Amino acid sequence: MKKIIFFVFVVLGYFTPKIASATTIIIDISPNRIILSADRICTYENSNGTFSHFAEMPKIHKCDDIFYSASGLAGHEKKFNPMHIVCECLSQRNSSLPKNINELKNQLKTALEQELIFLQKKTAPKDFYQLKSSVFNLVIAGRNQGELFAYILNFGIVDIDNMTVDILEQSWNSSFGTTHLYTIGNDENIKKFAKNDGLKKNNFSSDISKIKFLMELELNDTNVEYRKNIDIVKLTKSSQEWLTSNKDCPIIMNQ
């Protein structure tokens, strides 16, 4: 029986940084394939935190045969570059995948705690202490030793006074034989749809029709012309296929 789980990580566009990305990521998992999808809407803010403009930006990255996408503090300051940290850790195939993931978590935790110190110095106290507990969310999908795998990592503030970050990890492997659908980031409309049994009542004609429907459900409230320009990649145990993509996606990290 299909199991649908929603992990809700609310992502806001934060105050002072120049780029505030409110991202919607969907990862649909079954034993024979993984589908990863992300929107392309990026919100730019003025230095005082007010809205500046929307822009289109790819959000799926690729390192070797691993794909990943993130929401939260992913693009706020050049000093904090989590997407490069991901590639550096996961491209090291001289150790096991769990060891690579543990190294990734440790490095991202350290980088995020340093970023919080940096942000505190640049941000008014009343704004800094409004920072939501979930500051960075990472979705990873790929192949390892003949099996598909996926990780969802949520980095949250547990002690803002001491700049302490903790990690909630969800992991999956195709050998588990289970099916899940996860949404990360802006997903209020998808949650309402799922709560009303919308996913059970709708017989979608294909994987792509389901993902497109859910993305459009979430993004229709965003009045930008390219809101339907989503990126969707499908991974199997032996191949990858872009169900929809734009010429600048994925962002290749280890050329």
QUIURCOR-V691191 format. One record per residue. N is the residue number from 1. RES is the residue in one small letter. SS is DSSP state (~ for helix, > for strand, _ for the rest). Layout:
# QUIURCOR-V691191
N_RES_SS + N_RES_SS
This chain:
# QUIURCOR-V691191
1_m__ + 2_k__ + 3_k__ + 4_i__ + 5_i__ + 6_f__ + 7_f__ + 8_v__ + 9_f__ + 10_v__ + 11_v__ + 12_l__ + 13_g__ + 14_y__ + 15_f__ + 16_t__ + 17_p__ + 18_k__ + 19_i_> + 20_a_> + 21_s__ + 22_a__ + 23_t__ + 24_t_> + 25_i_> + 26_i_> + 27_i_> + 28_d_> + 29_i_> + 30_s_> + 31_p__ + 32_n__ + 33_r_> + 34_i_> + 35_i_> + 36_l_> + 37_s_> + 38_a_> + 39_d__ + 40_r__ + 41_i_> + 42_c_> + 43_t_> + 44_y_> + 45_e_> + 46_n__ + 47_s__ + 48_n__ + 49_g__ + 50_t__ + 51_f_> + 52_s_> + 53_h_> + 54_f_> + 55_a_> + 56_e_> + 57_m__ + 58_p__ + 59_k__ + 60_i__ + 61_h_> + 62_k_> + 63_c_> + 64_d__ + 65_d__ + 66_i_> + 67_f_> + 68_y_> + 69_s_> + 70_a_> + 71_s_> + 72_g_> + 73_l_~ + 74_a_~ + 75_g_~ + 76_h__ + 77_e__ + 78_k__ + 79_k__ + 80_f__ + 81_n__ + 82_p_~ + 83_m_~ + 84_h_~ + 85_i_~ + 86_v_~ + 87_c_~ + 88_e_~ + 89_c_~ + 90_l_~ + 91_s__ + 92_q__ + 93_r__ + 94_n__ + 95_s__ + 96_s__ + 97_l_~ + 98_p_~ + 99_k_~ + 100_n_~ + 101_i_~ + 102_n_~ + 103_e_~ + 104_l_~ + 105_k_~ + 106_n_~ + 107_q_~ + 108_l_~ + 109_k_~ + 110_t_~ + 111_a_~ + 112_l_~ + 113_e_~ + 114_q_~ + 115_e_~ + 116_l_~ + 117_i_~ + 118_f_~ + 119_l_~ + 120_q_~ + 121_k_~ + 122_k_~ + 123_t__ + 124_a__ + 125_p_~ + 126_k_~ + 127_d_~ + 128_f_~ + 129_y__ + 130_q__ + 131_l__ + 132_k__ + 133_s__ + 134_s_> + 135_v_> + 136_f_> + 137_n_> + 138_l_> + 139_v_> + 140_i_> + 141_a_> + 142_g_> + 143_r_> + 144_n_> + 145_q__ + 146_g__ + 147_e_> + 148_l_> + 149_f_> + 150_a_> + 151_y_> + 152_i_> + 153_l_> + 154_n_> + 155_f_> + 156_g_> + 157_i_> + 158_v_> + 159_d_> + 160_i__ + 161_d__ + 162_n__ + 163_m__ + 164_t_> + 165_v_> + 166_d_> + 167_i_> + 168_l_> + 169_e_> + 170_q_> + 171_s_> + 172_w_> + 173_n_> + 174_s_~ + 175_s_~ + 176_f_~ + 177_g__ + 178_t__ + 179_t__ + 180_h_> + 181_l_> + 182_y_> + 183_t_> + 184_i_> + 185_g_> + 186_n__ + 187_d__ + 188_e_~ + 189_n_~ + 190_i_~ + 191_k_~ + 192_k_~ + 193_f_~ + 194_a_~ + 195_k_~ + 196_n__ + 197_d__ + 198_g_~ + 199_l_~ + 200_k_~ + 201_k_~ + 202_n__ + 203_n__ + 204_f__ + 205_s__ + 206_s__ + 207_d_~ + 208_i_~ + 209_s_~ + 210_k_~ + 211_i_~ + 212_k_~ + 213_f_~ + 214_l_~ + 215_m_~ + 216_e_~ + 217_l_~ + 218_e_~ + 219_l_~ + 220_n__ + 221_d__ + 222_t__ + 223_n__ + 224_v__ + 225_e__ + 226_y__ + 227_r__ + 228_k__ + 229_n__ + 230_i__ + 231_d_> + 232_i_> + 233_v_> + 234_k_> + 235_l_> + 236_t__ + 237_k__ + 238_s__ + 239_s__ + 240_q_> + 241_e_> + 242_w_> + 243_l_> + 244_t_> + 245_s__ + 246_n__ + 247_k__ + 248_d__ + 249_c__ + 250_p__ + 251_i_> + 252_i_> + 253_m__ + 254_n__ + 255_q__
